Amino acid sequence: MVEWISQLASAYEIHIYGQRVEDLDPSKFTLHRIPKLPGPHLFNFLWWFAANRLRREWDQRFRGIRYDLVFSPGPNCLDADALSVHIVFAEYMRRIMSEPASEQRTIWNGPRRLHRALYYRLAAFLERCAYTNPNITLILIAKRTGAALAKHYGRRDSCPVVYVGLDHETFNSARRAALREKARAELGLGNDRFILLLIGNDWRNKGIPVLLNALAELRDLKVDLLFVTSEDPTPWREIVSARNLDERIRALPPRQDVEFYYAAADVYVGPSLEDTFALPPAEAMCCGLPAIVSSANGTSEIITHGLDGLILDDPRDASGLAAMIRRLYEDRGFREELGQRAAETTRKYTWENNGRELAAIFEGILARKSGLAAETLTQEP
């Protein structure tokens, strides 16, 4: 979102209503800060949902601020003209509820998981309120989201798709090569180890179970996994120990220079059960790192299987995933060719292009609103 609105700052007067804003030039925007409510996230979100609406109405009524267009990432307000859809919680919840009863208990049990369940249900309710409104333009970051919107909310109109841009100055093959020796040395990775990388939270959804099963099938290879996450690794450590993979799996904290991890890795693996569009595999491709993603990940839409990446059709197919990893391990030529073509594919996905695409969408919305206003005036007596 920071990149998107930064691209639009020269063409529009932008007012931001938010609780925390980082990495933005304050001279280009007007920031209206909403205080953060201490306590559970659910309570803070409910406060935020009401407070940002009240604050905007106050500014319009008493400060004379008039907005031509309201844009929100997700259903954070129901009076928006445009929403970008980064996840469909109804589909995400459907996937969770389709898990075996034993798995559901481990997902939902406990105060924190109960809090998460309540938050997801609230998000799905707000989705229904917002996504069924034909006057709100929905901006997708992957085509596959359209199917979920049609399935859960009957939204079948053609929604614009804006594939997320990439920072090519930070993520590129030359930088990855320059950082590789230092990154592997700092992480204590031997030159004989073949390193898989996965970045993200919600370990079940990101595909850790199937990845562990695949690693169990690859015991004869010197393959290790780096899992970069801000979550507590304790819940999945039991699975790791049960498969005797403790020496092959490392949980690492996120870092600002995420390209450090791409440099250390040999392959990026993202067998997500559900992902609208995961940015890490796209960034890895940009770095010339071969990537494996599941067909349930929207990033697969920018990949041609076998040409610039590998797509796992069934995100629960551990044997299929193991076969893909084995091929990349054993065939260095194929691995390098896949990485080179991945870098070429991602060159067209830039933040500058995103800015132009969004500007065109916004101009279309403004033209539509202007036409409706003119039509209303002509109908008045």
N, C-alpha and C positions, 0 to 999 in steps of 0.2 A: 504494500500500500504506500509506503514511503516513496518508493521508486515511481509508482504510477502518478501520484499527485505532484511529485517534483517535476515530472515531465510536462505537467499542465500549468505550472506556476506562471510561466511567461504569457500565457494566453487567457488566463482566467484570474479573477480575484477569488481566492480560496480562503474560507473560514473553516477551521478545524475544531470540532468539539470532541475532546478526549480526556482521559484520565492520566495517560502517560504518553508523551511524545518524545521520540529520540531520533537523532540523525537527520534532522530537518533544519534548513536555514531559516531562522526566525524572521529574517527580513522579507521573506517571500510569502509568508502566510500570516493570517490573524488567528491566534490560538485562543480558544475559550476553554479553559481548564475546568473539568468537572472533578470535584473532590472525590477521593477514593474512600469507600466505607470499609473500616476494618472488619475482619471476621471472614467467614466462609465465602468463597467466590460466588456462590448462588445468590447470597444476600446482596453482595456488591453489584452483581449483574442486574438484579431487580431494581436496585437504587439507580444504577447507571441508565437503565432503560427509561425510567420515569424522569430522571434529572436532566438528561440531554434534551428531551422533548420540551420540558418546562423552561429550560434555559434558552432554547431557541425561540420559543413563543415570547418569553420576556424580552429578548433582544429585538424581536420584530415589533412588539407593541410599544416598548418604552425607549428603545434606542434607534428606531427607524431603519433597522437592517432588513432588507428584502432579498430573499434568495431566489434566483432563477431556477436552480436545480439542487436537489438534495440527493447525495450519493452516500451509500453505506456499504461496508464489507459485511455481508450477511444481514439477517433481519434484526439489526440493532435498533431500528425505528420503523414504524409502519406507515409513515407519511413520506417515504423516500420516492424519488422519481426513478432511481436506478439502484440495484443491489448487485454486488458481485457474489457469486455462489462458490464458496471454497469447500463446502462440505454439505451433504444432504443428511442431516441427522436421522431422519426417518429411515433411510436406507442403512445407515450405520447401525441403528438399533435393531433393524430387521436381521442384519447379519449376526449380531450378538445373540438375539433370541433364537436363532437357528442352531446355535452351538448346543452340544449335549448338555443335559442338566448339570452334570458334574462341573463342566466348564463354566456354565452360567453362575454357579454358586461361588466359584473363585473370582469371577468378574464382579459380581454385585455385593457379596457379603462384606460386612464391616462398615463403619461410619463413613470412611472416605469413599468407598464404592457406592454407598447409598447416596451420598451427596452427588456423586457423578451421575448416577441413574436419574435423580431428580432434575439435575441440570439438563441432561439430554432430553428428557421429556418436555421440559419447558422450551428448549430450543426447537423441538419438533412442533410444538404448538404454535410458536411464533412463525416458524416456517410456513405452516398452513395458512396463517393469517396473511402473510406477505406474498408467498409464492402463488397463491390462487388469485391475487389481484391483477387483472389484466392491464391495469394502468401503470404497473411497476415493470420497468425493463430489467430483465435478468441477464447479467453478463456472466458467461461461463468461462472457466479456465481449462475446460476439457469437454469434448463433445459428449462423452459418456454420461455426464451429469444430466443431460437432457432426458435420457431414458429414465433416470430416477425421478426427475421432476414430473414426467408424464405418468409414471407408475403410481406415485404417492399423491400427487396433487392435480393430476389431469391437465398439467400445463404442456400443451403440445404446439404452441407457436414457435417459430424459428427464433432462437435466442443467439445473439452474437457470441462468438468464442474468441477470447484473447489469451493465447498461450503465453505463459509467464516469461518475461525477458530474463536475460542473463548478463552478468557483469563480465565482459570478455577481457577487461584489463586485469581482473583478479583471477579468473578461471581460464587458463589456457595451457596448452601442452608444454610450452617453453618454461613457464613458471613451475609447473609440476615437476619437470625434469630437474630444474635448478634446486628445488626444495627436497627432492627425494632422499638423497643420502643423509642430510641433516635430520629429516623427519624420522626415518627408520632408526637412526642411531639414538635419537632422543627417546624413542619408544622402546628401544632395546630389541629391535626386530632383526633376526639374523638374515643374512643374504640368501640362505637356503629355504626360508619360509615364504610360502605363498599366502598373501594377505587378502582376505575378504573384508569389505567395509560395509556397514549399515549405519545410517544416521536417523534418529527419530525417537519419539516417545510412543507410548501405548504398544508395548512389546508384542502383544498377541496380534494386534492388527498389522504391525509392520512385518510379521512373518517369522518371528524368532522360533516358534515351535517347528515349523517345516524346515527352517534352516538348520536347526540342531539335528533333526532327523537326517537331513542330507549329509551333514558333517559326520554323523555316525556311520554312514555308508562310505565315507572317504578316509577311513582310518589309515589306509595304506599310503596316503599322500601327506606331504608336509604342509597342510592347510590350516590356517588360523583365522579367527574372526575378531574384528574390532567392532564393538557395538557402542556407538557414541550416543549417549542419552542423558537427560537430566533427571530421569526417574531412578528410584531405588531399585537396584538389581536383585534384591533379595527374593522377590516372588519367582523369578525364573532360574535362580541359581540351583534350586532343588532339581529342576529338570536337567540342568547341565551336569550336576553330580551323578544323577541317575544314569546318564549316558557315558559317564567317565570322560567328559570333555573339559574338565576344569582347566587343564593346561592349554587348551586351544581357544578359549573364549576370554576376551578382556572387555570389561565395561569401562568406558572412558568418558570424561566430562566434555560437554560442548566447549568450544573455544571460538573467539572472534575470528581468527584466521583459519576458517574451516578448510581452506585449501591445503593446510598442513596435513590433514588426514587423507585427502585425496592423493597427495604426493606419496604418502607411506604405503598406499594400497596397490594391489595388482588388479583387483576386480571390485566393482560395486555391485552389491546384491540387494534388491528390493522386492521380495516376494509378498507384497502387501495383500491382505485380504480385501481391503477397501481403501482407496486413495484417490481423491479427485485429481490431483496433479502434484506428485511429490517433487519438490525442487532439488533435493540432493542428487538423485540419479541424473538429472539434467545437467547440474553443475559438474558432476563427475565426467559425463560425456564431453562437456566443454573442455575439460582438462585432458582429454584424450584417454580417459580411463574406460575400458570396456564395461558395459553395464548389463545386468540381468534384472528385468522387472517382470511383474506379473501382469496378465491382461486386465486385472482388476485395478490397476494403477493407470490413471490418465496419462502419465508420462509415456506409456506404450504407444500413444497416438502419434508421437513424433519419431517413433522407431520403426524401421523396416527390419523384421526378424532375419538374422543371419547376415545382414549387410552392415548395419551400424549399431547393432545391439542384439540382445536375445530376449525373447518374450516367453514367459512360462504361462501356458494356457490355463492350467489349473493351479491356483496358488497353494493348494494343499498337496501337490504332487512332489514329495520329497525325492523320489527316485529320478524324476525328470529334472529336478533342480540339480541333483548330484551329478547327473550326466552332463549337464551344461557346464558346471564348474570343472569337472574332469577334463572336458574337451579344451577349455581355456587354459587349464594347467598344463596339459600335455602338448598343445599346439601353439607354440609361441608366435609363429607367423600369423596364424588366424587371430590370435589375441591382439597383436599389434595392429593388424589391418582393421579390425573391428574398432579399436580405439581411435585410429586416424580418421576413419569415416564418421565416427561419432562426433569428433571435433568439427568436422566439415558440416555435418547436419545442423549442429546447434548454432552455427554462425549467424543464421537468419533470425534467431530469437534474441532480440535486443530490447532494452527499456525504451529506446527511442522509438522503435516500431510500436511498442505498447502505447506510448503517448499519442502517436498519430491515430491508432485504432480507437482509443478511448475518446479522443477529441471528436472523431467522426460520429461515434455513438451518441455523445452528449449533444452535438449539434443537431442530430436527428431528433432527439428528445425535445430540445428547445423549439425546433421547427414545428413538431407535432403539438406542443403546448400552445405555441403562438397561433396555430391554425384553429385549435379548439377554442381559444379565447376569442378569436375573430368571429368564429361561427356563433358563439354565444351572444356576442354583441349584436350581430345582424338579426338574431332571433328575438331580441328584446323589443317590446313595443316602443 
